Amino acid sequence: MGLSAVKQKDESQRITPPGFANQRQEIDVKGSTRLNMLVGLALRGLALQFRIRPSLRKHLKGVDGWINFSLGLCTEAGNVEQYITFADGRISVSTKRPAHVDVTITAIDDQILKEIGSKPPNEVLVRALHNKINFDGNLAYMQLFNYLVSLVTGGLQQRMVDKAHKADVCQRKAAYQINDPGLAQEVRQRRHYRMKGGVNEDPGVKHLDDSYLSQFVLEDFPRLKRFIDRYLSVRPEVDPERITLLTDWYREHGWEKDNAGQDWFPPLRNSLAFRHMMEKKQPIINDQDLIAGTTGSKEITTHVFGDGQGTMLWAELNSMEKRVLNAYTCSRDTAATLHHDIFPFWADKTFREYVRREFDNPHCQKIDDRWVAYYVWKSTGVSHTIPNFKTLLEKGINGIKKDVLQRSNDAGIRDEQRQTLTAMTEVLDGTLAYAVNLSAEASRQAQDCIDVERKAELEELGRICAKVPAQPADTLAEALNAIYIIWVALNNENSDTGLSLGRLDQWLQPYFKRDMSRLSTNSEKEAYIKKAVELVGCFAMRLTDHVPITPDIANYLFGGATSTQAITLGGVTPQGDDAVNDMTYIFLKVAEMLRLRDTNYNCRYHPEVNSDNYLKRMCEVNIIAQATPIMNSDPAMFKALAQHGYPMEDIRDWAATGCVEPTLQGKHFSHTGSILLNMVASLEMALNNGYHPLMRWQAGPQTGSIEAGDFKTFEAFFEAWASQQRFIIDQACTLNNMLGQAHQQIRPTPLLSVLIDGNIENAADALHGGSKYNSSGTSNIGLADVIDSMLVIKVLVFDEKKFSFKALKNAIDNDFEGHAKLHAMVMNKVPKFGSGNAEAREMAARVTEVVHDAYMSTEHYRGGRYAAGFWSMSQHVAYGGLSGTLPSGRLRGKAFTPGLTPHPNASNSLTDNLMDVAALDPKNLDNNLAFNVKLTPGADDTREKAVGTMAAYVKSYMQQGGMQVQFNVVSSETLKDAVANPENYRDLLVRISGYNAYYVDLNRDIQTELIERAEYQL
């Protein structure tokens, strides 16, 4: 859709400020001709460069022919309107809109338009994020245009990138001048002291004399030490292997139609392409590793997903190595392959473009395009769920395949179902082929190996891969390798974000026990326990060998986030008994020693079932590792999930997905991270009668004007906000449903489907609702900011009548400048959520109920329900930067609080915070929450005292009904020192909101938000 169509569809929704029409007329007379001419000259100059320089011209052609597209450059006032068209190697520029425009870029004013041409490619998206420019159409072509511009101005743009990098380093150094070596030393010294675990306190622990495994330190495992040192020094590399193999297959065999001209059945098409990919994938076994296989062909891979967000990297092919944060290596050969071969093939085959094409660029997608109100994750993938690894280990692929074949022979099965089951067998065969290739590679390496010990390890890996995952596992080493081989396959089938591993301690304990039963002497058993720790450590390191591919803008939206692969430990069994076992403590030991940002350890805790010994171990690991594990309450989660009618046995077997979200592991296609929604957007729309100030757009319904005096009571305004909130939720869910249909056509997931209960029985792909349980989970961001704003409006405007609603609105619109007295009253005279105030708790209950009920009443495309969560990744910072001043007193652009964490100034008492969060009804939090607490051990406290105090807080909180809590055990002073001296803190782990990150990898806004969090001493 081009500019004219945008004007026709949206003009009625845009509010025109007073005098705007006259201003536009003046611009047309005085400035339009000159600026429009300059933009046209610049585009013609670009076209000339490509016409006369063969080194540039070759970039206009891909393997399938010339790369054809058209792009518009305009201003919102209409004084600039230029179009550039690339067609069959020729470039034309015109002020007249062509018949087809792939994407139109509209700047809010002349200055922003000028900046588009003078900034690095990533800065264009940053301006889009802040709604300084808007786009209509296919973003892949905007990124392609930026890439072509960078080829002409590459030297200049590189100097700008280098300048920005140098400026960032200088700003960080100047921000805090602490430079106290003792701060970094204190963090490192925590690792040198380790408590001993109690004896016989956990009935499921059968073989560990010291459940804390305090006898082991990282230095006892040289292999793991080398792995982690290497991991911290290697930059992720863009890996073309997966996408090239798939693209080649689709190009040869067809995308929508096969070679015979027949419509492809999408699951079958994708399964055949997947099998080809896995058969051709390089079988790599890393030096000294005990786990076979790699996610990609690079040491740390970042995969390109052409149908998701892969083409968003187009503009950065020449600059991603120079990013200030989270840079990728991209070889020149890889960049050439992506530009000429991959991106042109996929540019029109993405999920977003399917929705734009099939649903005529719906309103819900236009809101998503503005970045502010919500982000729908299905534009990337659907991977937030947990496969059934228990079935895999017990049956092996051969046993699962037998079930599929048996179902396909059932009488009355429809052709579509039969093709779905055929797709399942194809992906299983592809995975088996990869395992066979790994076995051959291990044997080859063993033959060439002169080190006797390593030769034996390789021979054992060869034997293991020849057996699993084809057959059932018998040993811990076989089980871990079987899971990892399937894990590699799953992360090559679907986007590598949020797919999670479930309750590995429960699934792996039988194999650990079986191995131990084969040993007779104490020395053999002690040696094996150490080997088990090393095996799990190797497995954990293997899980770090891939990160999701993201454009630079993701450093603002999801700063420091990796694949967020959750492992869940502890809690109770499906029968309600204590589930803590030997493997629980082995995983906790690995978490303590390696301190990895990914995977994401979630510990379940039942105050009435699990031991204090287990609780204290969770707390000690948190102190040593600074930010892991997360702690979840089983009783609260059981209450949250019960409303969905799941059997209690399945509820008790829940596991965390992605960040913190609950999934009924192996039975539930949950996509728990489907929507990241900005609750403050609906508040701003309620304050402005449906108009959103940053978007400058009548995005929602008109629900009343403050200036016109439409709100006579607080209830009237609360209902206006609730209406805007329901509208935004409805729009986000509508887009999620549309993107779900796009996935059904573009990226079915037969391998994931075969590993979730119900899909074989129903002979249906999980994307078509074949799983036993179906739902989508959401994250709702800015809760405390909305609660506190509502309290100010209720108490000061309507109850106490300290000032009028119009006066408050005027102060908000001016960022409280000139309203210091009113701002002080807002900040200090109204109790906040987290203060222990009963009215604040009541408001929190009302707000969360509105959100929960809106999701529960919304139709879901696979059946089931939407679940409401209150966690935020790092979006609380990004959305805060995109939001104006609030009635709560929060100023324009400041970060929201993470998850549903109370405001730092809510109370000086941690107990107030804990009790207010614990008072929330679990029913309204059925996709979990993220409650962040920053603690610091006392300088003179013993480890035992610090752990005991922390454990007491957690236990009391959960006994009062608290659902989840996560800690940063690091002081603000240490974080400030890390900003100025990042070289001393390379592995400083912090908890953002549901996931971990290395602090030095975060953007300044996220670092600042972490520093400004409330800090409590143990």
N, C-alpha and C positions, 0 to 999 in steps of 0.2 A: 504494500500500500504506500503511495507516495504522499507528498505534502498536501496536495489538493484534497485527497480523501480524508486526511487527518483533520483538515480545517472543517470539512463538511460534517464529520462525525462528532467532533469535540467542541466546536465553537459555542454550542449552547450550554456546555458545562463549564466553560472558562469564565471566571469573574474578571471583568475589566475594571481596574482601578480608576478612580475619578481622574479625568483629564487625559487618560491614556490615548483616546482616539485623536485628540488634538496633537499630542506629542508624536504619535505615529505619522500624522500628516506632515508635521514639521520635519521629521526625519526623512520622509519621502522627498521633500523639496530640497533640503540642504545637504543630506549626506548619502542618500541611497545610490545615486549615480556613481559617485566616486568610489565608495567601498565595494559596491557590486562589481564595478569595473576592475578594482584591484584583485578581488577574489577570482574573477574570471581570468585575469592575466596570470595569476599564480597557477591556476589549474592548466592554462595553456602552456605555461612554462614547464610544468610537470610533464605534460603530453609531449612537448618538444624533446625533452631529455630522453624519454623512452623511444622516440622516433629516431634520434640521431646516434644513440649510443647502443651498440649491439650487446654490451655487457649488461645493460638494463633491459633491453627488449626481450631477451631470453626469459625473463621472469614473467612475461605475460602469457607464457605457454606452459601447459601441463602435459602429462602423458596422454591424456584423452583429447588434446587439442587446445585451442586458445581458451584462456580463462575469461569468460564474458560476464560482465556485471555493470550495473549503473548505480550511481550514488549522487544524492543531492546534498548541497551545503546551503543552509538558509539561516536567517535570523527569525526570532519569534515575531518581531515587529513587521517582518515582510519586506524590509528594505534591501535584503540580499537574498537572491534566489539563483543558484547556479547548479548545473548538473554536469557530471562527467560520465561518459559512457565508454566502456572498453568492449569492443566487438571485433572478433576475428583479427586481432592484432592491431587494430586501429583505435585511436582515442579521439573522441570528440567532446567539445565543451559547449554548452548552450544555456541560455537563460530560460529556455522553454522546456517545460517538463516533458521527458520522453514518454512513450506509451507505457513502458514498464520501468519502474525504479525499484531496485532491490532494497535499498536502505536510504533513508533521509536523516541527516543530522541537523538538528535545529538548535542554534545557540540562543540563549536568552537575551543577549545583547551583542553589540559590535565587539566589545573587548574580549569576550569569551571566544567569539569566532576567530579573532586574531590569535588567541592563545593556542587554539587547536593546531595551527601550523607552526608554532614555535616551541612546542613542548614534546618530550619523548612520548612514544605511543601509549605507554601505560597511563600517562596523565590525562589522556582523552577519556578513559574509563573512569578515572577519579572524578573528573568534572561531570560525567554522566551520573556517578553515584550521588553527587551533591546537587543533581538536577540543574546544573549550569548549562548542560546540553541535554536534549532529549533525542531519542532515536525512534524511528518508525521503520521496521523491517528487519532484515536478516543481519544480525550482528557480525556474522562471519565475514560479510563483505565490508563492513566498516573496518574490521581488523585487517582484512586484506589491503584495503586502501591505505591504512596506516603503515602497513609493512612496505608497500610500494613507495610511499613518501619517505620512509626511513632509508630506502636504498639510495635515494637522491640526496638526502640530507644526513646521511649516516654519520659522517664525521662530526657535524654540528650536534646531532642528537646524542652521540656518544659522549661528547664533552659535557653536555647538559646532565647526562646520567652520572658521569664521574663527579661533576660539581655537586650534584645532589647528594651523592654518597659521602663526599668529603664534608659537606655541610652537616649531614646527619651525625657523622662521627664527632665533629667539633661540638655540636649542640649537646650530644650525650656527655661528652667530657666536661662541658661547662655547666651542665644542669645541676650536678651535685659534686661538691668538692670535699668528699669525706675521705677517701683514700686511706682507709683503715685496714691494713692487712689482717688484723685480728678478726674482722667480720667474716671474711672468706675462710679463714683458718677454723673458726668455730663451726662452720657448716661441715667442713671436711672432718673435723675431729669427732663429730657425732658417730662416725662409722667405726671408730676404734673401740667403742665400748658396746657390749651387747649383753642384754639380760638373759638369764637361763629360764627355760620354761618349766612349768610345774609337771609333776609326775602323776600319771593316771587321772588327769582332770577332764580329759576328753575321751568318752568311751570308744570313739571310732579310731583313735590313734593307737595302733597295735605294735608299731615297730620302732618308734623314736623314743629313746631314753630322755633326750632333751628336745621337746617339741619345737623349741625356738631354733634349734640347730646352731647354737651360739658358738660351737667349735669351729665353724667355717667362716672364712673371709674371702673376698674376691681373689686375693693373691694365692689362695689354695687351688685356684682353677686358672692356670696360665692361659689355657685355651680361651676361656671366657674373657679374661683380661685383654687379650689381643683383639678379640672380636669387638669389645666395647670401645677400646681405644681407637680402633680403625673406624668404627661407626661414627664416632664424634668428629672425625676429621675428613670423611668422604662426603662430597657434595652429590646429591641425587642427580641422575642423568636421564634426560629424555630418551625413552627407549622405543625405537620404531618397530621392534620385532612383532609384537602382537598385532598392531593395527595394519602393518604391511601384509602379514599373512592373511588376515581377514579380508582386506581390501582386494588383494589379488584374487581370492576365491570368489568374492561377490562380482568382481569385474568379469571373471571368466564364466560364471554360472548364472549371473543375473541377480537383480535385486528384487524388483516387484514381480517379474516373470522369469521363468526358467528358460533354458536354451530351446525348449520346444514351444515357447510362447505361452505357456500355461501359467496362471497365477501361482506364485509360491504360497505354500502354507507356512507362515512365518516361523513357528517353532521348528519345523523340519528344516527349513532353509538355514536357520541359525545353528542348528545342531550339526549339520553337515559341514558348515564353515568352521565351527568349533572343533570338530574332530580333525579337520585338516590342520588347524592351527596347533593343536596339541601333539599331533603326529610329527609336525615339522619343528616344533619348539626345541630350542637348544637344551639338552639335558646337562645341567651344570651341577657339580658338587663342589662346594667351596673348600678351599684348603683347610684341612684339619677339622672339618665339620662332621658332626655325628648325625645330622639331619640332611637328607638328600633333597635336592631341588632348589629352584629359585623362582621367584615370582616373574622375573623378566630375564633379560640377557645382560643386564648391567649390575654392578655391585649393589647400588641402591637405585631401583627403577622408579621412574615416574611414567606410567602408561598413558598413552593417548587414546581417548575414547571419542571417536569421530562423531558418534551419534549424540554425545552429551555436550560437554563444554570444551572438547579438545580444540576446536577451531578458534576459540578465544585466545589461543597462544599465537595465532598467525602474526599479529603485530609485533610480537616479542621475539621472533626467531633470531634476530640479530642482537638482542639486548638482554635476554633473560639471565645470562651469566653475570651481568653487571647490576642486577637488582641490589638494592640496599638490604633487603631482607629475603631470606629463603630463596636464594638464587639456584638455578639449575644449570648443569652442564648440558650443552646441546652441540654436538659435533656439526661441522659444516655439511657433511654427508647427510646427517639426519635432518638438518634444516632444509636442505634441498629436496629430500624425499617428501617431507611434510608439505612443502610449498607446491611442488610440481605434481605430486602423485596423490597424496592422502587428502589434504584439505579441500582441493577442488572436487574430489569425489563425494565428500561428506557434507559439504557446505549446505546443501538443501535437504539433507536426510536426517536432521537433528530432531529431537523431541519438540523443541520450541517451534521449529518451522512446521512440523506436522500440525501442531495446534493452530498456528497462525493461518495455515492454508485450509485445514479442514473445518475450522470453526470461525473463519473470517475475522481473524485478529480480535478476539473477544475482549470485552471490557476488563475481565479478570486478568488477562495477560497484559493489558496496557498498564494496569496498576503494578503488576510484577515488574514490568519494564522500568518503572520509576525507582526501584530498589528500596523504597522507604517503608512500605506498609507490611510486606511479607516477602519471603523467599521460598519458593516451592522446590523442594529438593529433587523432585522427579525430572527436572530439567537436566539433572546429572545422572541419577540412578535410583534404584529401589532396594539398595543392599542392606538396609538396617533390619536385620533379622538373624535367626540362628538356625543352622542346619542340624539335622539329627545325626550327630557323630556317633551316638551310642549304637544305632542300627548299623552304621558303616562298620564299626569295630566288631560287632557281633556276627554280621552276615557277610561282610566283604562285598565288593562290587558284584561279584558273581552271584551271590545270593540275592542282592537287590535286583539285578538284571533278570533273574529267574522269576521274581515276583512280577516284573513288568511284562515279561513274555507271557506269563500265565494269564495276566489280566487282558492282554491283547487277544487271547484266544477265547475269551468269554463270548457267549452267544448274545446277539443283539447290540453289539458295540458299534457305534457310528463311525463313519470314515474319518471324521475330524478327530475323534478320540483315538482311533487306531494310529493316525499320523502323529498325534501327540506322544503316544507310547513309543512309536518308532524313534521319534526325536530323543526320548529319554535313553533308549539303548545306544543311540549314536554317541551321545555325550559321555556315557559310561565307557564305551569302547575307546573313545578318544583319550579319556583319562588313563585307562589301562595301557594304552600305547605309550603314553608319556612315562608311566612307571616302568615299563619294560625298557625303554630307552635309558632311564636313570640306572637301572640295574646293569645294563651293558656298559654304561660309562663308568660306574663304580668298579666293575671287573677290569675294564681297560686301565683305569688308574692304578688298580692294585697290581697288575702285571708290571707296570713301569715303576712302581714304588720300591725304593731300596731300604726305607725305614721299616723295620720289622713290625713295630707297634702300629704304625699308620697303615701298613699293608693289611694287617689283620682287621682293622676298623673298616677299610674299604671293602674287603671281602665280605665282611658282615653286612655292610650296606648293600652290596650286590645281592646277597641272599634275601635281605629284608624286602628290597624293592621288587624282587622276583615273586615274592609272596603277597605283600600288601601294596595297595588296598584291594587286590583281587580277592584274597581270601580273608577270613577272620584273623584278627590279631591275637597273639598269644603272650607277648611280652610287652613291657613298657616301651622299649625301643621300637618295636613294631607298631604299637599304637600311636606313638608320637609321629613316626614317619608316615603312617597311613593318613592321619589327620592333616599333616602338612601337605602331602601330595594333593589331597582333595582341596585343601585351602588354596594352593596355587591355581588349581583348575577353576575354582569358584571366583577367584579374584581376576582371572582372565576372561571369565564369562560376563561378569557384571562389574560395575564401577567399584573400585576398591575403597569404599567409604562406609564405615559403620557396620559392615558384616562382622558378626561376633561369634565367639567360640563357645559360649555357654559355660556350664558347670564342669569344667575339665577335671577338677579334683574328684567329682563323683564318677565321671566316666573312666578316669585313669586309675583309680584306687584298686580295682580288681586285678589289674595287670601288675601293679606294684606288689600287691600281696602275693600274687602267684609267683613272681620272681623271687620274693623273699622266702617263700616256702620251699624253694629248691636249694636253699643254702643251709648249711649245717653248723658252721662255726661262727662265733661272734665276730671274728676278724673278717670273714667273708661278708657278713651282713653289714658291718661298718663300712667296708669298701664299697659295697653295692649302694648304700644310702648316699655316699658321696657321688657315685656314678649317676644315681638318679637325679641328684641336684644338678650335675653337669649336663645331663640329657635335657632336662627342663630348661636350663639356661641356654643351651644351643637352640632349642625350640623357640624360646622367647626372642633370641637374636634373629632367627630366621624370619620371625613375624615383622621385623623392622626393615626388611629389605625392599620395601616399596612405600611410596608416599603418593597421595593423589595429585594429579597434575592440575595446577590452578594458575590463572593469570595473576599478574601482580596485584590486581585489585583485591584478591582474596586475602592479602596481608592486612587489609582494612576490615574485611568482613569476617574472616575466620583466622585471625592471626595465630600462627604457630600450630594450627591444627594439623594432625596427620590423618591416618586412616581410622582412628578411634575404634580399634578392635577391642571389644570388652571381653574379659574373662571374669567369671563369677565364682566366688569361693564361699564355703561355709553354709550357714543357715540350717534348715531342717530338710529331712527327706520327704518324698511324696506322702509318706505315712505319718509325718509329723515328728520323727525322732531326730536327735542330734546328728547332723550331717558332717560335722568337722572330722577330718581324717588325716592320715599321714600326708597325703598329697596336698591337702590344704596348706599345711605348714611348709612343705617343700616349695610350693609356688610363692608363698609369702617370703621365704628365704631368697628366692631368685629376685623377687621385687625389691627386697632390701639391698641386695648386692649390686644389681645392674642399674637400678634407678632410671629406667627407660621411660620416655614420654609416651610410648606406645608399645605394648598394649595397656589398656585401661582396666586396672584391677578394681572390681566391685566386690566388697565383702558383705554378705548377708549376715545379720545378727538377730537372734531371737532371745530377748532378755530372760525369758522363762525356761529356755531350753539349753542355749549355748553357755559355755563356761566363761568365767572371768579370765581364765588363762588365755582363751582365744581372743577375747576383747582386748586384753592388754597387749597381746602380740600385734594386733591390728594397729594399736596406738603407737607401739614402739617402732614399727616399720614406718609409720607416718612421720615420726620425729626424725628418723635416720634419713629417709628419702625425701623429706620436706613436704610431699604433696600426694602421696598415695599410700594406702588404698582409699577408695570411697567406702563409706559405711551406710548400709541400708537396713531398715527395720523390717523384719518379716511380718510381724503382726499388722503394721500399717499398710504394707503392700497387699497383704491378703484382703484387707477391707476394701482397698481401692479396686482390686480386680474382681471381687465377688459380684459386683453389680452387672457384670457382663455375662453371668450365668455359666462361667467355666466350672467344671468339676473341681472340688477342693484339692484332689490329688494332683491335678495339673497346675493349679495355682501354687501349691507348695513347691513345685518344681520350676518356678520362674527364674529367669536369668536376665542380666542386664545386657542391653544392646547399645552400641555406639557410645554414648556418654553414660546415661544412667537409666535408660528407658526399659520397662519390663516387657519381656516376651516369654511366652510359654514355649520353651525351647523345643525345637524339632517338630512342633505341631502347628506353628503359628506364623502365617505370613503377615508380619506386623508393620513393616516400613515405619518404624517408630520415629524417624526424623523427617517426616514428609513435608512439614510446614514449619518455618521459623517466622513467627508473627510478631509484629511490633504493636503492643497494646497501646502505647502512647500515641500512635498515629490516630487511632479512633478517638482518643481524648482530645487531641488537637482538632480533629474534625468536629467533635461536639462543641468545642469552644468557638468554632468558626462556621457553624451552620452547614456542615458537610464539606466545606472548603478546606484543603490542606495547604498551609502557607508555603512550605518548601516546594511542593509539587506545583503550586500556583494553579490549582485545578479543583474543580468541584467534583471530587472523587466519589463522594458518598451522598446520601439523601439529605435534604434540608430538614433539620430537626429542631430549629429554633435559633433565634438571634439574641445574644446577650445585649448588644447595643440597642435593640428594639424593645428590650424588657420582656422577652417572651417567657422567662423562667421566674415564676412566682414562688416556687418552692424548690427545695433541694431535690425532692423526689422527681420533679419534672426534669431537672438537669440530669439526674442519674439515669433516667429512662432514655434521655437523648443520647448519653454516652453508650448505654446498653444497645440502643438501636444501631449506632455507628459500629459498635463492636460486632454485633451479629452480622451486619452487612459485610464487614471486612472478612470475618470468618467464612461467611457464605461464598464470597468471591474467591478466597484462597482455596477452599475446598472444591469449588467448581473447577478451578484451574488444575488442582491435583487430580480430579477425576478425568479431565481432558488429557492430561499428560499420562495418566494411567492407560488410557486407550492408545496413546501414541506408543507406549512401551509394548502393548500387545502386538502392534504391527511391526515395530522396529527392532526391539530387543527382548523377545521372550527369553525365559531362563529355564530351559529344561533340566539342567544339572541341579540348580538350586531347587527346582520343583521336585525332583525325584528324591531329594533329601529332606523334604518336609512332609509329614504324615498327611494323608488325604488325597494327594495329587495322583498317586498311582491308582488308588481305589476309584477316584472320580475320572481318571483318564483325562486330566485337564492340567494345563500349565498353571503355576501359582498365580500368574498375572491375570488369569481368567477366573480366579476364585476357587481353585481346586483344593486349597489347603484346608485342613480340619478347622482352623480358626483364621478369620480374616479381620483386619482392622488397619488403620493408619494412625500414627501418633504425631502429636504436634508439640511445638515449643512456643510458649507465649511469654514475651519478653517485656520487662518494664513493670512488673506487678507492683513492687513496693512504691514506685514513682506514681502509679495511678492511685493506689490506696491513699498515699500521703496527700496527693492533690485533692482527692475527694473529701478527705477530712478537713482540709483548709476551707474548701468551699462550703461544706456543711456547717462547720463550727463558726468560722469568722464571718461568713457572708450571711447565712440564713439563721443560725441559732443565736449568735451573739450580736449580729448586725454591726460589726466593727467598721465595715466599709461596704460599699455596694459592689455587686457583681461587675458592673461596668467599670468601676475604679480598679478592681483587681485585674480585669481584662486589659485595661489600658497599661497597667504596670507590667503585665506579662508581655504585651506587644512591644514594650520598650526595654525588655530585659532588666526590669526593675531600676533602670537608670532614672534618677530623679525621684525615686520612691524608696529611699533607704529605710524610712520608718516602717513603711508597710512591709518591706522585705524582712526586716528584723522581726516583726510580729508574726509573719508567716513561718519563719524559721524556728521561732522560739516559743510561741504561745499555743501551738497545737501539738498534742502528743502524736508521735509517728508510730507506724507499724514497727514492732520490735521494742517498744518502750514499756510493755507490760500493761498498757491501757486497754480497758475492756471495749471501749468504743472503736479503737483501732482494730481490735480483733474482729469485732462484728463487721466492720467495713471490709476487712480482708475476706471474710466468709462470703459476703454479698458479691464481691467482685469475682472471686474464683468460681462461685456458683453460676454467675452469668456466662462466663467463658466455657465452663464445663458443659452446661446445658445447651449452649449454642452448638457445640460440636456433637453432642449426643443426638441432637435432633436433625443433623445434616446427613443426607443420603450419601452412601459410600459406594463407589463403582464396583467393588468386589463383594459387597455385602459387609456384615459386621458394622462396627462403629468407629468414629474418630475418638481418640483419647486426648485429654488435655494435660500437658506437662508444663512445668514452670522452671526451665533451665535455659541456657542461652548461648552455649559455646562461647564465642567472644562478641556475639551480635549486640550485647548490651552496650558495648563501647561504640560499635559502628552505628547502631540505631540512635544512640545518644548524640553522636556527632551530626545526625541528620534531623534532629528534633529541636524545636524551639523551647523557650522558657516555659516552665510549668507552674501551676498554682502552688505546688509544694515548695517553691522557692529555688528549685534546681534551675540553674542558668542555662542559656542557650548553648548547645553543643557539648555539654558535659555528659559523661557516661552515665547510663542508668546503673542501678545496683545489679550485680550478677545474679542470675536465677531469680529466686524470690528472697534473697538476702536483704534484711533491713538496711536502711540508710546508715552510714557510719555514725551519724549524730543522733541516732534514735535513742541510744542509752549507753551509759558507761558500764552497764552490767551485762555480761554475756548471758546471765540467767534470764534476763528480760527477753533478749533475742531468742533464746532457745525455747522458752515457754510460749511465746507468740507464734513461732513457726509450728511448734508441736500442737497448738490448738486448732490448726487448720483441719478441715474434714478431709480425710483421705479419699473419700468418694470423688471429690472435685480435682484430685491430683493423680488421675489414673495413668498418666504417662510419666510419673515421678516428678521430682523437683531437684534443684541444686541449691543447697544452703551452704554458703561459703563462710568459713570462720578462719581468721588469722590469729594464730597463737604463737607465743614465744616462751620458751622455757626460761625460768628464772636463772640468773647467773650462778647462783649458789645451790640450785636444786640438783639433787641426784637424779639419775635416769629413772630410778624406781619411783621417786616422788612425782616427777613430771608425768610419767606414764599413768600412775595411779590417779592423778587429778584429771587427766584427759579422759581416762576410762570412766570416771565417775560422772563427768559431764555427759558423755555419750549415753551411758546407761540410763541416767535420769531423764534425759531428753526423750529417749525411745520409750521408756516406761510411761511417759506422759502423752505418748501418741505420735512423736516425731517420726517422720518417714525416712529422711536421708540427711546426712551431714558430711561435709568434706573440709579438710583443713589445709591451710598453708602454714607450715611451722617454720616461719622465717620472719624476721623483723623488717620494718620499713627501712631502717637504717641500712640493713644488708642489701635490700633491693635498690636503694639509692646508690650504694657503692657499686653494685653490679651495673647500673646504667653508665656510670663514669668509667668503670674498669672492667669491661666485659671479658677481657682476657683471663681474669681470675675466676670466672663463674661459668665456664663453658657448659657444665652439666647441672647447673642450678635448676632444679625442677620446681615448677609452680603449677598450681591448680587454677585454671581460668574459670570456667563454669561448666563442669561436667567432663572436661578433658584436661590432660596435662600438656605442658609445653616447656621448652627450655627458655628461660626468661630472656636471655640475650637475643633470641630470635624474634621477639615480639616488637610491634611498632610502639612508638613512644606513647600513644594514647592508652594502649592496653597496659604498658608498664606503669604509667601514672595512675591508672585506676587501681592497680594492685597495691601500689604504695599508699594510696589514700583510703584503702579499706580500714575499717575499725580493727584495732589490734588489742588483743587481750593476753595477759600474762598467765601462764600456768601456775 
